[in-house]
Amino acid sequence: MVRMADTYQLWLDQVRDALRSINMQMDDWQPVWSFDFRSEYDAGVKADDAATKANRYWWKEQNKSLKQDCRQTKDCWLPRGHRGVCQPL
């Protein structure tokens, strides 16, 4: 029988793989700006979609820390002065 904690770890491994595929190491970003992966898992979000959300969240936080965050729309994860429409988290 697979325990709930085991299924979460399997899902989290899939998230890590998805992040690695776009050169975003969870171990590098998560300690700096913690993303709530548990809530994503509990909500039934697919691992790939959670990785995308985390990626956008981390870029938004990095842009904000560099004072380069987009100010056109609330929660746009792109840097200030980006081209095209804003991309919300």
N, C-alpha and C positions, 0 to 999 in steps of 0.2 A: 504494500500500500504506500502511495506517495503522499507525504505530508504537505501541508500548505506551505510551510517554510521551504521545503524542497522545490515546490513549483515556483515560488517567488525567486529563488536563487537561479533556477533554470531560465526564467524570464529575464532576470537581470543579466545573466550571461549573454542572452540574445541581444539585449540593449547594448552591452559592452561591445559585442561583435559589430553591431550596426554603427556605433560611434567610431570604432577603429577603422571601418571601411571608408569613413570620411575624414580620417586623420584627426579625430577628437578623442583623446584618451580620457576616459571617465576619471581615472586616478589623478590626472593633472588638474581637471576643472572642478570636480565635486568638492574637494577640500576648500577651495577658494570661494565658490558660490554654490551652495548646496541646493540641488534640485530635488524636489519631493517625488522620488521614483515610487515610493510605496503608495502614495495616493493615486498615481497613474495606474499602477498594477491593480489596486483595489477597484478602480473605476472600469477595469477591463480594457484598457488601452493596449493596443498591439505594441510589441517591443520596438518595431521600426518607427512607429509614430511617437512613442515616448522618447526615442533617441533624437528624433527631429525636434521635438519640443525642448528637450534639454539643450541641444545645440543652439537653438535660437535664444533660449534663456541665457545661456552662458555668453553668447555674443552681445546680447543686450546689456548684460551686467558689465562686460569688459568695456564696451563703448561708453557706458555711463561713467565707469571709473576713470576713463581717459578724457571725460568731458566732451566726447564726440558722439553722444547719443542723439538720435533723431528727435526733433522737437515739433515736427509737423503733426504727428498723430500719437496719441497715447499708446504705449506698448509696442511701438514699431521697433523691431530688433536690429534694423539696418543702421549703419553709421550716418551721422549728420551729412547732409549734402548728397545723399544717394540719388540715383536716377530712377525714374519710374515711380510707381505707386508704393506707398508704405506697406510693409509686411508685418501684421500684428503677430504677437506671440501666439 
